[in-house]
Structure formats: C-alpha cells, structure tokens
Amino acid sequence: MTGGGVARALDLVTRVRGVRGAMLVSAADGIVVADQLMEGIKGAAVAALAASLASRLGRAMTAAGVGESVFWHLQGSAGALLVVPAASAILVVAVAEPEVNVGLVRLELLRAAEAVG
Amino acid sequence: MADEVKVLSAQLAQDPASLLFLRLGELLRQRGQLDAAHRVALNGLERHPHLADAHDLYARVLADKRDYERAFDEWDMALRIAPAHLGALKGLAFLYFKVGDVAQAVAHLEAAQRAAPDDPGIIQAVAMVRGGRVSAAASGLGIERVPEPAARGADQLSEEHVFAGLEGAQEGLLLLDASGRVLGGALRDPGGHDVSEPVAAYLAGVSQEAARTAKLLGLGTWTGLSAEGRQGHVHLAQPTAEALLLVVRDRSVPMGRLAIIAHRAAQAARRWLERQG
C-alpha cells in the first residue's frame, strides 16, 4: 500500500468526532507502521499495548469457539481503544473519547482495514 | 377450550385489528401451544406496540419459553407504558426472584399489591418469595405454567447457581476470579464441548492486559471489553475488583444487546458473590 493510501485510510478514522488518533500497528511485534495522533498520545505505547491485548484476546476467543476477532473495543471511564485486525497482520487502531460514536468508528476502522489490505 | 380457540381465531381473522389476540394468545399459552401463542402475541404487538397488555402477553409467552431476558425487556416496556400494570409487576417480581434479588422481587410484588390489594395470588406470592419458594410463587402469580415435577427439581437446584434464570447460564456466561479460576457459570463451544477452564485461564491474562492498557493510555478504569468474532460475540466485564465476567453469544445477538446482557449478568454475579461472603 502507498503512503498516500495509508494516510487516506487513517483519515477515514480520525475524521470521526471524538477520535483522538488512529494508527496502523504490526500485530506480530506491536510496532507502529503509520499514525495520525493528537499531541500527547504515546504512539509506541498504544501500539505495543494494542498488539499485546489483541494477541491475548485472540487466544481466548479461539478457545471460546467464536473465531478470530473482527473488531474489539476496550471501554474505559475516560476513553476507549478500538481495534480492527486487517488481513495483512496489521491492526487498525483508534484511540477515542469515552462518548465517541462506537458504531461509526467501527465502520471506518473496517473500511480502513479493507483499504490497508 | 379447543372450540374457544377456533372461535377466537375466526373472530380475529375477521377483525385483525381487534384486541382479541390478547385472549387467544393467553389461551394458547395456557394450553402449552407456545409457538402458536408466540405468533399471536407478536402479531398483536406489531399492531398495538403501545399497548401494555400486548407486551405483558408477549412477556408471558417468552417466560414460558424460558427466554427470560426478552421477557424482562417486554415487562419492563409494559411498565414504562403503564407504571402500575399488574401483569408486568408480577412478571418482573418473578424474574427478580429467579435471579436471587429478593428485595426487588418483594418491591415489585408490593407495588402490585398496592395496585390490586385484594388479589390473593399476590398475597400468597409475597409469602412464597419471602420463603424462597420460586415455583409456588410463580404458580400463585400465574406467570409460569406449573412445570413438571422433574423440571421443578431442576429449577430449585438452579437457584443455587450464579446465573440462575439468565439465558445461556450454563453455556454462555462465565464467572472467574482474577487468577483465571472458574467461579460459576459455564461456557460451551459451538460443538457443545465445555471450554470453561481454558477460556478462564486465557481471560485472566486479557484482564490484566486490559487494566494495564487502560492505565497507561489514560483511559481511566476499564469498564468492559467487547469483541466481535467471526462466529460469535464476547463481552468481558468486571462485576467486582476480584472477579471477571464473560458473556458469549452467537453473531445473531448484536453487540449492544450483549452489553445489556452483560450488565444484568454482572448484577447477578455481584449478588451471588456477596452471598458467598
């Protein structure tokens, strides 16, 4: 995927009101591939934590028989982390305010994941 | 009685907008023809969505089908439309008692008693609920058809379980401690195999990672983790600081509804944990 394509994919996500940043993360090692983050968000930490949580959650979901994760959402009292795994072992990640429109972010993350391939 | 069903069916066919569906649906329910009762109640509800009695009828049918979560929603809706609706108050009392919330059960029965002070069924039900006899209370309220003796035994046994009365209590609801040990409920994979223990073991790690992530990213206290899988949906919550709750449903259950189910299951889990001392 081209640099412009990545930027457009992240644009789709960050345009949603309440999203503080979006990034592409390597699922295997938790390294940032690309990001568009508001100031103050630690990209490297978000990437590492999202990848680690995705890996652990994936094992639990497989054991539960519900298959691979398509979308997941960690809700916190002061914010949220929303993630869609793309086909190419990339995680599309959004960091958002607690009152964000989760349905809309999910749609944009799925669209971005498709664009990432 | 069969004739009455025929007569009512014919009259309803002639006048589909009438309220005869209430009598017909209840009659079918009492006869145990639950699928037919379900169709009649649902058709009636579609025509009369703002009629509390229609929601009450549908809730009764759902309760007979042991779909307690949706029955709760329907009785709750009936009460929003008509706050002193006797059937809805009795129904919710019954459901609260089933999940072990005696205080709420009694509060709803007392509200029902205020609405109908001379109803002997309610007076009896209050006594039964306080005495812990759910089947007798349900029978007195006319909520559930009296189950067969074997089923009744199983019902009493289920009251000891953490998620008694909740849909999926032994296949899609799991309570575990922070170390990944199962406290209650059970989880079965689509093949019907019990996967409670391996899933509980993995979840302990998920919970720790969720807490770490929320803390380090400034997300505050984590309140839930929901995930959409290719074959099903899961929701993880913390009913108490030392316990974790997992709800699993197939993909037909939307994520938003899963969060509601999790909220109710978490309430049941908290009460159960308190009772364990």
Interface residues (C-beta under 8 A of the other chain):
Chain A: I41 K42 A45 V46 L49 A50 S52 L53 R56 L57 R59 A60 M61 A63 A64 G65 V66 G67 E68 S69 V70 F71 W72 H73 L74 Q75 G76 S77 A78 G79 A80 L81 V95 P98
Chain B: L187 R188 D189 P190 G191 V195 P198 V199 Y202 L203 G205 V206 E209 A210 R212 T213 A214 L216 L217 G218 L219 G220 T221 W222 T223 G224 L225 S226 A227 E228 G229 R230 Q231 G232 H233 V234 L246 V248
